[in-house]
Amino acid sequence: MLAFGDTKSLTQEMITNVEAYVLYLNGVDRAQLGHPGLQPQLFFWLVVIVFGLVLGFFWVWKGRK
């Protein structure tokens, strides 16, 4: 492994290169990272609704026993 010099730390360019290589190994397209499939607000409300439905289902199911 290469020596890191006196600071024993990676430069920002080195970190970016490592990140790009790891994404490449995992088959991730970097262009899609900036454009997720859902808007964060929509994702939040979908999670809240699904979580509420699951809790409601277990509450009703537990009440039937």
Secondary structure, 3 states (H helix, E strand, C coil): CCCCCCCCCCCHHHHHHHHHHHHHHCCCCHHHHCCCCCCHHHHHHHHHHHHHHHHHHHHHHHHCC
